[in-house]
Amino acid sequence: MRQYHHPVLLDEVISILDPHLGGIYVDCTLGGAGHAKNILSRIIPGGRLVGIDRDEDAIAHARSELAEFSENIILVQGDFAQLDQILHDLGIKEVDGVLFDLGVSSHQLDTPERGFSFTAPAPLDMRMGMTQTTTAADLVNSLSERELADLIYIHSDERWARRIARAIVERREKSPIRTTTELAEIVSRAIPASAHPPRTHPATRVFQALRLVVNSELEALDKGLAAAADALKPGGRMCVLSYHSLEDRRVKQFFQAASGRCQCPPNLPQCVCGAKQILKVLTKKPVTPSPEEIEENPRSRSARLRCAEKVGPTGLEG
């Protein structure tokens, strides 16, 4: 039986997050509950873990996988962009640690009907939570050529974005684009064969861009990071696993700002951004998987782990 999801950089996450007996922790992206299970084993008795995920399947899986910890875990189907409201509703004022494991899970990738992968024909969906209304097919078939090109380029740095957008619009004039393999073929043909990446499918970046927009992932990340920093008690830690440069850059910039580093343009004579330190960065460079982990779980190869610690009682507004 295929594993629901491989927890990436598990030992490294647990080592830096350092969950302790009786602590309160939040797993903002529960997924296959691999990280959550290891955190729970270190905080009981007395500890609590809030597990959040948009995906109904992930919540159902976690309820079964973590049944032995039922008295110590609170499962919430929701978006970590609302982390502050979730904790408020639970009556939790501060926590000892927060984990974000961004992107899609192995289960979502391996479930064709979710539309995250182009390895088999499937509806062009890409919603992390099935109660969301907008799908990738909606975007592909309704946005203008310019809007599509901007979406693809901004969310993936795809150099052939305009050519791909033009090919999509020309193709959908004949009939709507409905499946993952249809879109993947259009993208593959739009990019010159000589420019196809050597180790990944040429449509990978386009699928990433659509997924990010369908699920408002970057906007959610900004809100979630700010809420997590605010919720941490002094000495509490935050760990963030990202899987592509847009996410990692966002996390890096947030940690820099929260560590008191001036964010003003370099030509200003003095700081006007009001930078103040509320976090201490624990990872000067992102932690990456070992060759052994990559061999065991190839999907971990792009993972980057960044962590920080709360240094004072002042929250971060955002």
C-alpha positions in Angstrom: 0.0 0.0 0.0 1.4 3.4 -1.0 2.2 5.7 1.9 -0.2 8.6 2.2 2.7 11.1 2.5 6.4 11.0 3.3 7.3 13.5 6.0 10.2 15.4 4.6 13.2 16.3 6.7 11.5 14.7 9.6 14.5 14.4 11.9 15.7 17.9 11.1 12.3 19.4 11.8 11.9 17.6 15.1 15.4 18.5 16.2 15.0 22.2 15.5 11.3 22.5 16.6 12.3 20.7 19.8 8.8 19.7 21.0 8.7 19.2 24.7 6.5 17.6 27.3 3.2 19.5 27.9 3.7 22.0 25.1 1.2 23.3 22.6 2.1 23.0 18.9 0.4 23.7 15.6 0.8 21.7 12.4 -0.6 24.1 9.9 -0.4 21.6 7.0 -1.4 18.3 8.5 -1.1 16.2 5.3 -0.2 12.6 6.1 0.3 13.4 9.8 3.9 12.1 9.8 5.3 15.2 11.4 2.3 15.5 13.7 2.7 12.0 15.0 6.3 12.6 15.9 5.5 15.9 17.6 2.7 14.3 19.6 4.9 11.4 20.8 7.2 14.0 22.5 4.6 16.3 24.1 2.3 13.8 25.8 1.1 13.5 28.5 -0.3 17.0 28.9 0.6 18.4 25.5 -1.7 19.4 22.7 -1.4 19.7 19.0 -3.7 21.6 16.6 -3.7 20.0 13.2 -5.0 22.1 10.3 -5.5 21.2 6.7 -7.8 22.4 3.9 -8.2 18.9 2.5 -11.0 16.7 3.8 -9.1 13.6 2.9 -6.1 14.7 5.1 -8.3 15.3 8.1 -10.0 11.9 7.7 -6.6 10.2 7.4 -5.2 12.0 10.4 -8.2 11.1 12.5 -7.4 7.4 11.9 -3.6 7.7 11.9 -3.5 9.7 15.2 -6.3 7.8 17.0 -4.0 6.9 19.9 -3.5 10.6 20.5 -7.2 11.6 20.3 -7.2 13.3 23.7 -4.2 15.4 22.7 -5.1 16.6 19.2 -7.6 19.1 17.8 -8.2 18.6 14.1 -9.4 21.6 12.1 -10.4 21.6 8.4 -9.4 25.1 7.4 -6.9 27.4 5.9 -3.8 28.4 7.9 -4.3 31.9 6.5 -6.9 32.1 9.3 -4.5 30.7 12.0 -5.2 33.7 14.3 -8.9 33.1 14.2 -8.6 29.4 14.6 -6.5 29.8 17.7 -8.8 32.4 19.1 -11.8 30.2 18.6 -10.0 27.4 20.4 -9.2 29.7 23.3 -5.4 29.3 22.7 -3.5 32.5 23.4 0.1 31.4 22.7 1.9 28.3 21.4 5.3 26.6 21.8 5.8 25.9 18.1 4.4 26.0 14.6 5.1 23.9 11.6 4.3 24.7 7.9 4.9 22.0 5.3 3.9 23.8 2.1 2.7 22.6 -1.2 0.9 19.4 -2.1 1.1 16.1 -0.4 2.1 12.8 -2.0 -1.5 11.7 -1.6 -2.8 14.7 -3.6 -0.3 14.1 -6.3 -1.1 10.4 -6.5 -4.9 10.9 -6.6 -5.5 11.6 -10.3 -8.9 13.1 -9.9 -7.5 15.9 -7.8 -5.8 17.3 -11.0 -2.4 18.2 -9.5 -0.5 15.8 -11.7 -0.3 15.3 -15.5 0.8 11.6 -15.3 -2.7 10.5 -16.2 -5.8 12.1 -17.7 -7.8 13.8 -15.0 -10.1 16.8 -14.5 -8.1 20.1 -14.4 -9.0 20.8 -10.7 -6.1 21.5 -8.4 -8.2 22.6 -5.4 -6.6 21.7 -2.0 -10.1 22.0 -0.4 -13.0 20.7 -2.4 -15.3 23.3 -1.0 -13.4 26.0 -2.9 -15.2 27.2 -6.0 -12.5 28.1 -8.6 -10.7 25.3 -10.4 -7.6 25.4 -12.7 -10.0 24.7 -15.6 -11.9 27.9 -14.7 -8.7 30.0 -15.0 -7.4 28.3 -18.1 -10.7 28.7 -20.0 -11.7 32.2 -18.8 -8.7 34.4 -18.4 -7.5 36.6 -21.2 -4.2 35.8 -23.0 -2.4 38.6 -21.2 -3.9 37.5 -17.8 -2.8 34.0 -18.4 0.7 35.0 -19.4 1.1 37.2 -16.3 -0.2 34.5 -14.0 2.2 31.9 -15.4 5.2 34.3 -15.4 4.6 35.9 -12.0 4.0 32.5 -10.2 6.7 30.4 -11.9 9.2 32.6 -13.7 8.4 30.6 -16.8 10.3 32.4 -19.7 7.9 31.1 -22.3 4.8 32.3 -20.5 3.5 34.5 -23.4 3.9 31.8 -25.9 2.2 29.3 -23.6 -0.7 31.6 -23.0 -1.2 32.2 -26.7 -1.2 28.4 -27.3 -3.8 27.9 -24.6 -6.1 30.6 -26.0 -5.8 29.3 -29.5 -6.6 25.7 -28.4 -9.6 26.6 -26.2 -11.2 28.4 -29.1 -11.9 25.0 -30.5 -13.2 23.5 -27.3 -12.6 24.0 -23.5 -9.5 22.6 -22.0 -10.7 20.1 -19.3 -8.0 17.6 -18.5 -4.5 17.7 -17.0 -3.0 15.8 -20.0 -4.6 18.2 -22.5 -3.0 21.2 -20.8 0.3 19.4 -20.4 0.4 18.6 -24.1 -0.4 22.2 -25.1 2.4 23.6 -22.9 4.9 21.0 -24.1 4.2 21.9 -27.7 4.4 25.6 -27.0 7.9 25.4 -25.5 10.6 24.7 -28.1 11.9 21.2 -27.7 15.5 22.6 -27.3 14.2 24.5 -24.2 12.6 21.5 -22.5 14.2 21.0 -19.0 16.3 17.9 -18.7 14.8 16.4 -15.5 11.2 17.7 -15.3 8.2 17.8 -17.6 8.0 21.1 -19.5 4.5 21.8 -18.0 5.7 21.6 -14.4 6.0 25.3 -13.9 2.6 26.1 -15.5 0.9 23.5 -13.2 2.7 25.1 -10.2 1.5 28.6 -11.2 -2.1 27.5 -11.6 -2.0 25.6 -8.3 -0.7 28.6 -6.4 -3.4 30.9 -7.8 -6.3 28.4 -7.4 -5.4 28.0 -3.7 -4.2 31.6 -3.1 -1.1 29.9 -1.6 1.3 32.9 -1.5 -1.3 35.2 0.1 -2.2 32.5 2.6 1.5 32.0 3.4 2.0 35.7 4.2 -1.0 35.7 6.6 -0.1 32.4 8.1 3.5 33.4 8.9 2.5 36.7 10.5 -0.2 34.9 12.6 2.3 32.2 13.6 4.9 34.7 14.7 2.3 36.6 16.7 1.0 33.3 18.4 4.5 32.1 19.5 5.4 32.5 23.1 9.0 33.8 23.8 11.3 30.9 23.0 8.7 29.3 20.8 9.9 28.1 17.4 8.5 28.2 13.8 9.7 25.8 11.1 8.7 26.2 7.4 9.3 23.6 4.7 9.0 25.0 1.2 9.5 23.3 -2.2 10.1 26.1 -4.8 11.8 29.4 -4.9 8.7 31.6 -4.7 7.8 30.1 -1.4 11.3 30.0 0.0 11.9 33.6 -1.0 8.7 34.6 0.8 9.8 32.8 4.0 13.3 34.2 3.8 12.1 37.8 3.4 9.6 37.4 6.2 12.2 36.0 8.6 14.6 38.9 7.7 11.9 41.5 8.4 10.9 39.8 11.6 14.5 39.5 12.8 14.7 43.4 12.7 16.6 43.7 9.4 15.8 47.0 7.7 13.6 46.6 4.6 14.1 50.1 3.3 15.6 50.7 -0.2 19.4 51.0 0.0 19.5 54.6 -1.2 17.5 56.0 1.8 19.7 58.0 4.3 17.9 56.4 7.3 15.6 53.6 8.2 11.9 54.5 7.9 10.4 51.0 7.9 10.4 50.7 11.7 12.1 47.4 11.7 12.1 45.6 15.1 13.2 42.2 16.1 10.7 39.6 17.3 12.3 36.5 15.8 15.8 35.1 15.8 16.6 33.1 12.7 18.0 29.7 13.5 18.9 28.6 10.0 21.4 31.0 8.3 21.0 28.8 5.2 18.1 26.5 4.5 18.4 22.9 5.6 18.1 20.5 2.6 17.5 16.7 2.4 20.5 14.3 2.5 21.3 12.3 -0.7 19.9 9.2 1.2 16.5 10.9 1.8 16.3 12.1 -1.8 17.0 8.6 -3.0 14.3 7.2 -0.7 11.8 10.0 -1.5 12.7 11.8 -4.8 9.9 14.4 -4.2 11.9 15.7 -1.3 14.8 16.9 -3.5 13.6 20.6 -3.7 12.7 20.9 0.0 14.1 23.9 2.0 13.7 24.2 5.7 13.9 27.5 7.5 13.3 28.0 11.2 13.2 30.9 13.7 12.6 31.5 17.4 10.5 34.1 19.1 12.7 36.5 21.1 10.2 38.8 22.8 6.6 39.3 23.8 5.7 41.7 21.1 3.6 40.3 18.2 4.0 40.9 14.5 1.2 42.7 12.8 0.4 41.6 9.3 
